[in-house]
Amino acid sequence: MGINMETTDKFDVFTYEQRYADGRCLFKEGNNTIYMFETDEGYGKHVIPDDPATVATQILYYPDTLTVSCVGEFIKEFEIQIGVWRNYDKFGEVEQEDNMDEHYPVSWKEMQGRFLANDIRFDDIRQLKRTKDRETGRYVWILVLNAPKGTMDVAHFDAETGELIKRNKSNIHNL
């Protein structure tokens, strides 16, 4: 297996040092915001599209070679890891792959369509998580939606079909 195209990227220390201000390195590049950071394990970069409903990319780099060590995507607003995350050795070869969507076969893009089909816009979502339902054992998407003060609106979607399982609108004072 040859070197993957994304592993040829190297962390740009010069840009990081030149743009670092106020405790962070954040700048615009086209339609993306680039956030470069340093951790105990090395360096990293988030490529964050302007559209809040899209996914962002995280790239981690080895501290000594500045080459790619890990690449993955996450739902920007809720920091939910999605897709296949790949860990690389220092030669750019895949060491490990973790499928974050293993129990969530309906893609994020398709789920957004399912939300809209049920009159839920992205801006309506206050909290979003993916989890295994303790009662049914099914994997689900749980959305806590913006609701009038004193009320709660929660929607559960089946992760395998993308179908709305239930939506509870309730008065908090009656719980």
URKA-V169330 format. One record per backbone hydrogen bond with DSSP energy under -1.0 kcal/mol. CO is the residue of the C=O (numbers start at 1). NH is the residue of the N-H. E is the energy in kcal/mol with one decimal. If there is no record, write none. Layout:
[[CO NH E] [CO NH E]]
//
This chain:
[[4 7 -1.4] [5 8 -1.5] [11 13 -1.3] [12 16 -2.3] [13 17 -2.9] [14 18 -2.5] [15 19 -2.4] [16 20 -1.1] [21 24 -1.7] [24 21 -3.0] [25 36 -2.3] [27 34 -3.6] [29 32 -1.4] [31 50 -1.9] [32 29 -2.9] [33 48 -3.0] [34 27 -2.2] [35 46 -2.6] [37 44 -2.6] [42 39 -3.6] [43 61 -3.0] [44 37 -2.6] [45 59 -2.8] [46 35 -2.4] [47 57 -2.2] [48 33 -3.0] [51 54 -1.5] [54 76 -1.2] [56 74 -2.3] [57 47 -2.6] [58 72 -2.0] [59 45 -2.3] [60 69 -3.5] [60 70 -1.4] [61 43 -1.3] [62 66 -1.5] [66 11 -2.5] [67 62 -2.9] [69 88 -2.8] [70 60 -2.9] [71 86 -2.5] [72 58 -3.2] [73 82 -2.5] [74 56 -3.0] [75 79 -1.9] [80 75 -2.7] [83 100 -2.7] [85 98 -2.7] [86 71 -2.2] [87 95 -3.4] [87 96 -1.5] [89 92 -1.9] [92 4 -1.1] [93 89 -2.6] [96 87 -2.9] [98 85 -2.9] [98 100 -1.1] [99 102 -1.4] [101 104 -2.0] [107 111 -2.6] [108 112 -2.2] [109 113 -1.3] [110 114 -1.9] [111 115 -2.7] [112 116 -2.4] [113 117 -2.2] [115 118 -1.1] [115 120 -2.3] [116 119 -2.0] [121 124 -1.4] [122 125 -1.4] [124 146 -3.2] [127 144 -2.3] [129 142 -3.0] [131 140 -3.1] [133 137 -2.3] [138 133 -3.5] [139 159 -2.6] [140 131 -2.3] [141 157 -2.7] [142 129 -1.9] [143 155 -2.6] [144 126 -2.9] [144 127 -2.0] [148 151 -2.0] [150 172 -2.6] [152 170 -2.8] [153 145 -3.2] [154 168 -2.9] [155 143 -3.0] [156 165 -3.1] [156 166 -1.3] [157 141 -2.5] [158 162 -2.3] [159 106 -1.4] [163 158 -3.0] [166 156 -2.9] [168 154 -2.5] [170 152 -3.0] [171 174 -1.6] [172 175 -1.4]]
//
